[in-house]
Each structure stands twice: as C-alpha cells, then as structure tokens.
Amino acid sequence: MIYSSHKFVCSLIDPIYNGRGLNTPYEASRLVSLIPYERKENTGVGKSEMWMSTHSVISVMKGDINDHAVLLCSLLLGFSLDAYVGIGNSMNGPHLWVITRNKVQNNKFEVTFWESLTGQRISLEDDSVCGFYKHIHCVFNDSHFYANIQINDDVLGSNYNFEDEFLWKPIDSDKIKDLKKYCHNPTMDTMDIKEKDKFKMETEIEKSLKSRIFHYRKGKN
C-alpha cells in the first residue's frame, strides 16, 4: 500500500466524491488535519521520502505531510475546486501545501493556501502569507504538473497562471492521463452507475433499511 517517491506523484491523486459524509471543503480540511502526522522514510543508503496512496492513509489513519497534502487535494478536487499540491519552501525549510485557485478575470486568480496538517487557510492577498511561505517550485494534481520557471519563485513574486508556458513548464497532460493510478478510491464503474446516482441509491437503501427495521420491531410487539 505504500509507494516511494519513484512513483510519479500525479498517479497518487484522484478526486474523492464525498456524498453526504462531508458537506463542505472546510469540513474536508478539518478531517485531514485530524489525521495524526508520522514522518516516513525509506531505510538504508540514500534515504528517500515515502508516499502513500489516499486509500492507505485513510486505512492506517496516519501519514507524512505529503500524504496529508495528497489526501486534501483529492478531497478538494471532489468538491470541484481547482486544487493542486504545491512543493516549495516555508521559513522552516522544504514544505508541501495545497493551493486552490478561483478565476476572477482573464489570467487573474484568487489564490488560497491550505495547510493539510492544521486545517489553516490563508489568502495570497493576506499580508501574513509571507510570514510562513517562501518559495513555490512546482504544483500538481491528478491531471497536471507544472514547474515554476519564473525568474522570481517567491510565493508573492510568482504569477499563478499555470497555463502560461512562459511562467510554468508543464508535463504533457496526455502522458499523465496514461499513468497507472495508485489511489484505489472506490468507484461504481463495475455496476455501470454514474457517480451522481450513487448518492441517490445510498439514500434509498437507508430508507428501505429503516422501513424494514420499523416493521420488524412492530411485529415483535
């Protein structure tokens, strides 16, 4: 269930559609922040970070900062947010966090940083953002990977128009689509049911069970 950094990071992310379990992205962020932090490394010569799939993180209920960020990004994508995991530096050294964008006009975005370990959110427009975040090197999600090629890679000095190839160097999205996924999120594909119908079925099953329990108990009286 555990994958090393030799697996391409985009293959670990897949949108998680939450149904009735989580009602807002903020609840998702809170949930991820409650998962205990545990530092993971390969042992032996040439230590490297260990990256887990989202299924693995949920199963063992603990993970490193990269595991938290990947899980939070997958959840936010499930809410149809334009979400990415960002890799860069904070004032304390190398750091990963989640970045969401909201397009307000051509090539202009409202950018929000999400801390997966604490649930904290901060707008790029907030003056305090530079008190913690320092540099942004690259961003990725399930279908895109962009490397920052701007002269100034400071968090405040960078432009977050990822689609501008003069600012961000992309990896071919078709190659990313061909990657084997390691997220193992449950799907209804084998039953030929659309994702949106799954939640309707869940409600109907719940009502049916309640009705059966009611009539069973009534018959016992």
N, C-alpha and C positions, 0 to 999 in steps of 0.2 A: 504493500500500500504506500510505501514511501519512495519518493523519486528524488534523484540527485539533481544538481544544477545542470547535468548534461542533457536533461530533457528540456526542450525549448519551452520557455515559460508560458507562452500563449496556449500551449496544449493543456495547461492546468486550469484554465479559466473557462467557465461556461455559465451563461445566465441561469440563475436559480429562481424559478417562479414560485412564489411563496404561498399562494392561495389565501386561506383565512388565518394562517399561523402568524404572519407578520403584516401589519396593516400599513406601515409607512417605512421609508428608507431609514428614518431615525430609530425606529424600533430594531431594524436590522443592524444598525451600527451599534446600538446598545447591546444586542445579543452577542455580537462578535467580541466586544470589549470584555464581556464576562467570561470568555473562554480563557483559561489560565495560559500564561506565557511560559514557554520552555525552550531554551536555546538548544539547537540541534546542529551537530557537525559530523561529517564522516571522520572516522578514526584513521590513524596511520599517517604515512608520509603524504604531504600535500593535502592537508585538510581542506575540505570544501563544504559549503552550506548544503543542508538537506532541505528539499522542498516536498511538501505533502500535497496530495490531491484534496479537494474540498471534502470529499466523502471521508477520507482518512481523518481530517481534522475534526469533523463532527463525530466520528466514531470514537476517537480517543479523547476528545474534549480537551485538547491542549495543542499548542503549536508555537513555532517561532514567529517573529514579526512578519516574515514573508508569507507564512501560512495564513495569518490573520488578514493581511492585505489582500491576498488572492481570494479568500472567502468573502470578505466585504465587497470587493469589486464584483464578484459573481452575483451577490445578492442585489447590489445596486443596479446592475445590468438587468436583473429580473424586474426591477421597477421602471425599466425603460429610460434610465438615466444614461447620459453619455459619460461612462465611467472608465477609468484607467488606473493601473498601478503605476506609481511614479517611483523611480530609483534615482537617488541623489545623495545629498548630504544635509544633515542638520548641523547645528552648532556643536553637537556631540560626536559627529563623525558620520559614517555611512548610514543611510536611512531609507526606509520604504514607507510610502503612504498612498492613499487613494485620492485621485483627482477627478472631480466632475466638472463638466462644462455646460453652460446654458447659453446658446447663441442669442445675442440681443440685436445684432445687425451684421452686415457683411464683414466677415473676418474679425468681429469683435465678440468676445465671450465673457460671461460672468464665470469666474473660476473659484471653486471651493476645494479646500484641502480637508481630508478626513483622516483622523488618527485611528487606526484599527485597534490599537491596544487600549485606548482610553475612551473612544467614542466622541472625542472632541472634534468640532468642525470650525473652520475659520476661513473667511473670505480672503481672496488675494488682495482685495481692496482694504483690508484691515491693516492698520499701521503696525500691529503687533506681529504680523506674519514673519517679518524679517528677524524677529527676536528668537526664532527657533529654526526656521528653514533657511538654507543657504544656497545650495545648487540643485539643479534638476538636470539629470544626464539623459534619461530616456523614459518613455512611457509605453505601456502595452495593455491590451485586453485580449479577449478571445479571438479577435479578427484583425487586430492591427498591432504593429510595433513601430515606434518612431524613436530615432536617436536625435538628440538635440545637437545641431551643428551651427548654432548661433555663436557669434564671437563672444557674447556675454551670456554665460549659462547660469547667472544668478537667478534665483527664483523671481525676484522683482524685475530683473532686466530682460527676462525671456518673454517672447511672444508665444501664446498658447494656441495659435492657429496651426494645429498639427498637420493639416492638409497642405500647407505651403512647403514645397520640397526645397525651397531655398533656406528654410529655417529648420526643418525636421526631415531627416533622411529616413524614408520608410523601407520596410521589408515588403516584398511583393505579397499582397493580401491573398492572391490565389495559392501561393505556396503555404501560407498559414492555414488556409482552409483545408489543404490536403493533409495536415498533420493529424496523427492519431491522438485522440483526446484521452486524458488521464483523469478526468473529473468524476466519471461514473455517477453523474446525477440521475436519479430515477426519471424515466420517461414512460409515456403511454403508447409509444410507437408500435409495440407489438400487438396492441389491441386496436390499432387504427383509430385512435380517439384524439381529437385535437386538444391542445393544451387548455384552451378556454373551456372545453366541455368537461374536463376533469373535475373542476371545482363544482360544477352543477351536479355531477354524479356523486361527489362526496356528500353534498347536502341531501340528495335524495336517499342515499344509503343511511345517513344518520336519521332521517325522518322515519324510514322503514324500520330501523332497529328500535327506535323509541316506541313506535306503534306496537311492534311485536312484544316488547317488554311490558308495555301497559296492559295488553290483552292477556299476557301470560299471568301477570300478577292479579288481574281482575278474576281470572278463572280459578285462582288459588283461594280466593276469599269465600 
